Amino acid sequence: MPRFFYYFAAMRYPSATYALLILFCAVPIDVSAQGLDALLSPSDYYVRFQEMRDRNAVLDSIHAQFESWSAAIPNSLSPYYWMATVYLERGERNDSARAVIQRGFQIALHNPDGVRKDYPSIDNYIPHLYYMLAKIARNEGDDAAALGFIKAGDAFNDDGHSALALMIEAAIWKSYNRNDLAERAYLQGFLTGYSVAGDSLRVMFVQENGSEEGYSLYLNLLAEDMLEKAPPLRGEDLLGQQLDLEQYRGKVVVVTFWFIGCPGCLIEEPALARLTDAVDTSEVALISIARDPAVKVSKHLRGAYIKGHGQDFYHRHIADAADLITAFEVTSFPTHIVVDREGRITARRTGGSRQTDRIL
């Protein structure tokens, strides 16, 4: 095992022969991979894993990182979800993905108190593990099992809808010529913020009508019955000014819910910084809701993405906002909610991405 030795403790020695004697004491520092991994935070593991995934690293290397991550943070289901995601991205490795998901469920079943104590939001991964099983079942042609896994996931999902689950469900209904059910699932996916669902809905419309003429009206009529009015959003921002969602009526408002230490939130910070530069503030308003105290949020923002943006940083931030998080029924972080010009929620997207500025 490689070690470095730091030498210190110089001491003057009163002797006629020696003017000064330097005594060295060796202190071993572990700089092995295991030693360095022990210094990583949960966010560090997440970021490192996503970096390897983004650059399409060798699967064995990603799996080794997964094992380090899951061993270092034993009560987290996050590593299992993301490793299963990678397996399915790499050519539908159904058996490998299923084995990882089963390991995750064992963690939740055998130590539920530890899981909830260490990671209060970790239950949010349970429905998504079920949705992963639904995708595997769909890959294997077992549509009945896929629908069953979706329903099981929905039972655990406080957010109500998952874009992945809705796309699987829509594809199943479409294969059985139940276009009415497929249409509704695609629409829900689109309103969740999954643009691919909107593309699928457009294809269905063209197939049935021969062209895209009238598609926008069709989409608006479909969505009208499903859109909900945004709950009241009021509070004092970090500058001490009162903020009220109603003052932005006539603009599109993007509300981001996050907290310090949230891995996905850290991943998307550069993208949110780019978004602040790109928006037309006469048309779009950006609001950030954090559950952390104002002092901590201000310090974090100064060090993260306010720096370098100055007056061009258009987010307004409300801190210590657990009441707003509850009112908007946010259970996963980060969550982005888009409110239209009439104050209705038109999209809800959960999860951080380096491309959040493009997605939104």
C-alpha positions in Angstrom: 0.0 0.0 0.0 1.6 3.3 -1.0 2.3 5.8 1.8 3.7 9.3 2.1 5.8 10.3 5.1 5.5 13.9 6.3 8.5 14.9 8.4 8.2 17.6 11.0 9.2 18.8 14.5 12.5 20.6 14.2 14.1 21.2 17.5 17.0 23.3 18.6 19.7 21.2 20.4 22.0 23.1 22.7 25.4 21.6 22.0 28.8 23.0 21.3 29.2 20.4 18.5 25.8 21.0 16.9 24.2 24.4 16.4 20.9 22.9 15.4 19.6 19.3 15.2 16.5 18.6 13.1 14.6 15.6 14.3 12.2 14.0 11.9 9.1 12.1 12.9 7.3 10.1 10.2 3.5 10.1 10.1 2.0 7.7 7.5 -0.9 9.1 5.3 -3.0 6.6 3.4 -3.3 7.8 -0.2 -4.6 4.5 -1.7 -7.8 4.5 -3.6 -9.6 3.2 -0.5 -8.1 5.9 1.6 -9.1 8.7 -0.7 -12.6 7.2 -1.2 -13.1 7.5 2.6 -12.8 11.3 2.3 -15.6 11.6 -0.3 -19.0 12.9 0.6 -22.3 11.4 -0.8 -22.3 14.2 -3.3 -18.8 13.4 -4.4 -19.6 9.8 -5.1 -22.7 10.9 -7.2 -20.8 13.5 -9.2 -17.9 11.1 -9.8 -20.3 8.3 -11.0 -22.2 10.7 -13.3 -18.9 12.0 -14.8 -17.9 8.4 -15.7 -21.4 7.8 -17.1 -21.3 11.0 -19.2 -17.9 10.1 -20.7 -19.1 6.6 -21.5 -16.4 5.0 -19.3 -15.7 1.3 -19.5 -18.5 -0.6 -17.8 -16.1 -2.5 -15.4 -14.8 0.9 -14.2 -18.3 2.3 -13.6 -19.2 -0.9 -11.7 -16.1 -0.6 -9.5 -17.1 3.0 -8.7 -20.7 1.8 -7.9 -19.3 -0.8 -5.5 -17.2 1.8 -3.8 -20.2 4.2 -3.6 -22.6 1.6 -2.2 -20.0 0.3 0.3 -19.2 3.8 1.6 -22.8 4.8 1.9 -24.6 1.5 2.8 -28.0 3.0 3.5 -28.4 4.8 0.2 -30.4 3.4 -2.7 -29.1 5.9 -5.1 -26.1 3.8 -6.3 -28.3 0.9 -7.1 -30.7 3.0 -9.2 -27.9 4.6 -11.2 -26.0 1.4 -11.8 -29.2 -0.2 -13.1 -29.7 2.8 -15.3 -26.2 2.4 -16.8 -26.8 -1.3 -17.4 -30.0 -0.6 -19.4 -28.3 2.2 -21.3 -25.5 -0.2 -22.3 -27.6 -2.5 -24.5 -30.4 -3.7 -22.3 -28.3 -5.8 -19.9 -31.5 -6.9 -18.2 -30.1 -9.6 -15.9 -27.3 -7.3 -14.6 -29.8 -4.5 -14.0 -32.2 -6.7 -12.3 -29.5 -8.1 -9.9 -28.5 -4.6 -8.9 -32.1 -3.5 -8.3 -32.7 -6.6 -6.1 -29.7 -5.6 -4.0 -31.2 -2.2 -3.6 -34.5 -3.6 -2.4 -32.6 -5.8 0.1 -31.1 -2.7 1.6 -34.6 -1.1 1.9 -36.2 -4.2 3.3 -33.6 -5.2 5.8 -32.8 -1.8 7.2 -35.7 0.6 6.6 -35.1 2.6 9.7 -31.5 3.2 8.8 -32.4 4.1 5.2 -34.9 6.7 6.3 -32.7 8.1 9.1 -29.7 8.6 7.0 -31.4 9.7 3.8 -34.9 11.0 4.5 -35.7 11.4 0.8 -34.3 8.0 -0.1 -37.8 6.4 -0.3 -38.1 8.4 -3.6 -35.8 5.8 -5.2 -38.1 2.9 -4.3 -40.7 3.7 -6.9 -38.0 4.3 -9.5 -36.5 0.9 -8.8 -39.9 -0.6 -9.6 -40.1 1.5 -12.8 -36.7 0.0 -13.7 -38.1 -3.4 -13.3 -41.0 -2.4 -15.5 -38.6 -1.4 -18.2 -36.8 -4.7 -17.9 -40.1 -6.6 -18.1 -41.1 -4.5 -21.2 -37.7 -5.3 -22.8 -38.5 -9.0 -22.2 -42.0 -8.8 -23.7 -43.8 -9.3 -20.4 -46.3 -6.4 -20.6 -48.5 -7.6 -17.7 -45.5 -7.7 -15.4 -44.4 -4.2 -16.6 -47.8 -2.7 -15.8 -47.7 -4.4 -12.4 -44.3 -2.9 -11.6 -45.6 0.5 -12.7 -48.6 0.2 -10.3 -46.3 -0.9 -7.5 -44.0 2.1 -8.1 -47.0 4.5 -8.3 -48.1 3.3 -4.8 -44.8 4.5 -3.4 -44.5 7.6 -5.5 -45.7 10.8 -3.7 -45.0 12.8 -6.9 -47.7 10.9 -8.7 -46.1 10.4 -12.1 -42.8 9.3 -13.5 -41.8 10.1 -17.1 -40.1 6.8 -17.5 -43.2 4.9 -16.2 -45.6 6.9 -18.3 -43.6 6.3 -21.5 -43.5 2.5 -20.8 -47.2 2.5 -20.1 -48.0 4.5 -23.2 -46.0 2.2 -25.4 -47.8 -0.8 -24.0 -51.2 0.7 -24.6 -50.3 1.7 -28.1 -49.2 -1.8 -28.9 -52.7 -3.0 -28.0 -54.3 -0.2 -30.0 -55.6 1.5 -26.9 -54.7 4.9 -28.3 -56.9 6.7 -25.8 -54.9 5.4 -22.9 -51.6 5.9 -24.7 -52.6 9.5 -25.5 -53.3 10.2 -21.9 -50.0 8.6 -20.7 -48.0 10.6 -23.3 -49.7 13.8 -22.3 -48.9 13.2 -18.6 -45.3 12.5 -19.5 -45.2 15.7 -21.5 -46.6 17.7 -18.6 -44.0 16.1 -16.4 -41.4 17.9 -18.5 -40.4 14.9 -20.7 -40.1 16.3 -24.2 -39.9 12.9 -25.8 -43.5 12.2 -24.7 -44.6 15.3 -26.6 -42.8 14.1 -29.7 -44.6 10.8 -29.4 -47.9 12.6 -28.9 -47.2 14.6 -32.1 -46.5 11.4 -34.0 -49.8 9.9 -32.9 -51.7 13.1 -34.0 -50.1 13.1 -37.4 -50.8 9.4 -37.9 -54.5 10.0 -37.1 -54.9 13.3 -39.0 -52.4 13.2 -41.8 -50.6 16.4 -40.8 -49.6 18.6 -37.9 -52.3 21.2 -38.7 -54.3 21.8 -35.5 -51.8 20.0 -33.2 -51.3 23.0 -30.9 -55.0 23.5 -30.4 -55.4 19.7 -29.8 -52.6 19.8 -27.2 -54.0 22.8 -25.4 -57.5 21.2 -25.3 -56.0 17.9 -23.9 -54.0 19.7 -21.3 -56.7 22.1 -20.2 -58.4 19.5 -18.0 -55.2 18.2 -16.5 -53.5 21.5 -15.6 -53.6 22.5 -11.9 -53.4 26.0 -10.5 -50.1 26.7 -8.7 -50.5 27.1 -4.9 -49.7 30.4 -3.3 -46.0 31.2 -3.3 -45.0 34.1 -1.0 -42.0 34.9 1.1 -39.0 37.1 1.7 -36.1 36.7 -0.7 -32.4 36.8 0.3 -32.3 40.6 -0.3 -35.1 41.2 2.1 -37.7 41.9 -0.5 -41.2 40.4 -0.5 -41.8 37.9 -3.3 -45.3 36.8 -4.5 -45.9 34.5 -7.5 -48.9 36.6 -8.4 -46.7 39.5 -9.3 -45.4 37.5 -12.2 -48.8 36.8 -13.7 -48.3 37.2 -17.5 -44.8 35.7 -17.4 -43.7 32.1 -17.5 -42.1 31.2 -14.1 -39.6 28.5 -13.4 -39.5 27.5 -9.8 -36.5 25.4 -8.7 -36.6 23.5 -5.3 -33.3 22.4 -3.9 -31.1 22.1 -0.9 -27.4 22.4 -0.1 -25.7 19.0 -0.3 -28.2 17.6 -2.8 -26.0 15.7 -5.4 -28.3 16.4 -8.4 -28.6 20.1 -7.4 -24.8 20.4 -7.5 -24.6 18.7 -10.8 -26.9 21.3 -12.5 -25.6 24.5 -10.9 -23.5 25.4 -14.0 -26.6 24.8 -16.2 -28.7 27.1 -14.0 -26.0 29.7 -14.2 -26.2 29.5 -18.0 -30.0 29.7 -17.8 -29.8 33.0 -16.0 -27.8 34.5 -18.9 -30.1 33.1 -21.5 -33.6 34.1 -20.3 -35.5 37.1 -21.4 -36.5 38.6 -18.1 -39.5 40.4 -19.7 -41.0 37.0 -20.5 -39.5 34.5 -17.9 -38.9 34.7 -14.2 -36.7 32.3 -12.2 -37.4 31.6 -8.6 -35.4 29.3 -6.3 -36.8 27.7 -3.2 -34.3 26.2 -0.7 -35.0 24.4 2.6 -31.7 25.6 4.1 -31.4 28.7 6.3 -30.8 32.0 4.5 -27.3 32.4 5.9 -26.2 29.1 4.5 -27.9 29.6 1.2 -26.3 33.0 0.7 -22.9 31.6 1.5 -23.3 28.7 -0.9 -24.6 30.9 -3.7 -21.7 33.3 -3.4 -19.3 30.5 -3.8 -21.2 28.6 -6.4 -22.9 30.5 -9.3 -23.6 34.1 -8.2 -19.9 34.7 -8.5 -19.2 36.1 -12.0 -22.8 36.9 -12.8 -23.4 40.1 -10.8 -26.5 41.9 -11.9 -27.2 39.3 -14.6 -28.1 36.7 -11.9 -31.9 36.8 -12.2 -32.9 34.0 -9.8 -34.8 35.2 -6.7 -34.2 33.0 -3.8 -36.4 32.1 -0.8 -34.6 30.2 1.9 -35.8 28.1 4.9 -39.0 27.4 2.9 -40.2 24.0 4.1 -43.8 25.3 4.0 -43.5 26.0 0.2 -41.9 22.7 -0.5 -44.8 21.0 1.2 -47.4 23.2 -0.5 -46.0 22.3 -4.0 -45.8 18.6 -2.9 -42.1 18.4 -3.7 -40.5 15.2 -2.3 -37.5 14.8 -4.6 -34.7 17.3 -5.3 -34.0 19.1 -7.4 -37.5 19.7 -8.7 -38.3 22.2 -11.4 -41.9 23.4 -11.8 -43.0 25.6 -14.7 -45.9 27.9 -14.1 -47.6 29.4 -17.2 -48.8 33.0 -17.7 -52.2 32.2 -16.1 -50.6 30.7 -13.0 -51.1 27.0 -13.9 -48.5 24.3 -13.5 -47.6 23.1 -17.0 -44.6 21.0 -16.3 -42.8 19.3 -13.4 -39.4 17.8 -13.7 -37.4 16.0 -11.0 -33.7 15.3 -11.1 -30.5 17.3 -11.8 -28.8 17.4 -15.2 -25.8 19.2 -16.7 -28.3 20.1 -19.5 -31.0 21.6 -17.3 -30.8 24.9 -19.1 -31.6 23.2 -22.4 -34.3 20.9 -21.0 -36.1 23.8 -19.4 
